[in-house]
Amino acid sequence: MTAVGRDPGLQPERTRLAWRRTTLSCTVVALLAGRQALDSGVSGAGVIAVALSLLAWLGFLGVAHRRVTRLGTAEPVPLSPRRALTAAACTVALAVFAAATLF
């Protein structure tokens, strides 16, 4: 009986590309939020929004980097619930901070 190994198809590559695409989207949102906050005048709230956006972006970047790196191994470890929650929370936080800079 042979052991079931990793899917030799393109699924790991598609997953890696999805993580990179999402990271690029988060980068654009963080940059636009920062630009909007700074264009409207440097205020305490603007500086806090930029700092929180940067923190959320760095959190998502860390989770995405670990995941993309681990997908390159022969037997990748599944994404832990904690890391999945961190990625989701960072994405939602970026959206909230971007929306908050518009008001």
For each residue, the residues with C-beta under 8 A, 3 or more apart:
1:
2:
3:
4:
5: 8 74 75
6: 12 74 75 76
7: 11 12
8: 5
9:
10: 13 14
11: 7 14 15
12: 6 7 15 16 71 72 76
13: 10 16 17
14: 10 11 17 18
15: 11 12 18 19 71
16: 12 13 19 20 68 71 72
17: 13 14 20 21
18: 14 15 21 22
19: 15 16 22 23 64 67 68 71
20: 16 17 23 24 64 68
21: 17 18 24 25
22: 18 19 25 26 60 64 91
23: 19 20 26 27 60 61 64
24: 20 21 27 28
25: 21 22 28 29
26: 22 23 29 30 57 60 61 90 91 94
27: 23 24 30 31 57
28: 24 25 31 32
29: 25 26 32 33 53 94 95 98
30: 26 27 33 34 53 54 56 57 94 98
31: 27 28 34 35
32: 28 29 35 36 98
33: 29 30 36 37 49 50 53 94 97 98 101
34: 30 31 37 38 50 53 54
35: 31 32 38 39
36: 32 33 39 40 98 101 102
37: 33 34 40 46 47 49 50 53 101
38: 34 35 42 46 50
39: 35 36
40: 36 37 43 46 101
41: 46
42: 38 46 47
43: 40 46 47
44: 47 48
45: 48 49
46: 37 38 40 41 42 43 49 50 101
47: 37 42 43 44 50 51
48: 44 45 51 52
49: 33 37 45 46 52 53 97 100 101
50: 33 34 37 38 46 47 53 54
51: 47 48 54 55
52: 48 49 55 56 93 97
53: 29 30 33 34 37 49 50 56 57 93 94 97 98
54: 30 34 50 51 57 58
55: 51 52 58 59
56: 30 52 53 59 60 89 90 93 94 97
57: 26 27 30 53 54 60 61 90 94
58: 54 55 61 62
59: 55 56 62 63 86 89 90
60: 22 23 26 56 57 63 64 86 87 90 91 94
61: 23 26 57 58 64 65
62: 58 59 65 66
63: 59 60 66 67 83 86 87 90
64: 19 20 22 23 60 61 67 68 87
65: 61 62 68 69
66: 62 63 69 70 83
67: 19 63 64 70 71 79 83
68: 16 19 20 64 65 71 72
69: 65 66 72
70: 66 67 73 76 77
71: 12 15 16 19 67 68 76
72: 12 16 68 69 76
73: 70 76 77
74: 5 6
75: 5 6
76: 6 12 70 71 72 73
77: 70 73 80
78:
79: 67 83 84
80: 77 83 84
81: 84 85
82: 85 86
83: 63 66 67 79 80 86 87
84: 79 80 81 87 88
85: 81 82 88 89
86: 59 60 63 82 83 89 90
87: 60 63 64 83 84 90 91
88: 84 85 91 92
89: 56 59 85 86 92 93
90: 26 56 57 59 60 63 86 87 93 94
91: 22 26 60 87 88 94 95
92: 88 89 95 96
93: 52 53 56 89 90 96 97
94: 26 29 30 33 53 56 57 60 90 91 97 98
95: 29 91 92 98 99
96: 92 93 99 100
97: 33 49 52 53 56 93 94 100 101
98: 29 30 32 33 36 53 94 95 101 102
99: 95 96 102 103
100: 49 96 97 103
101: 33 36 37 40 46 49 97 98
102: 36 98 99
103: 99 100
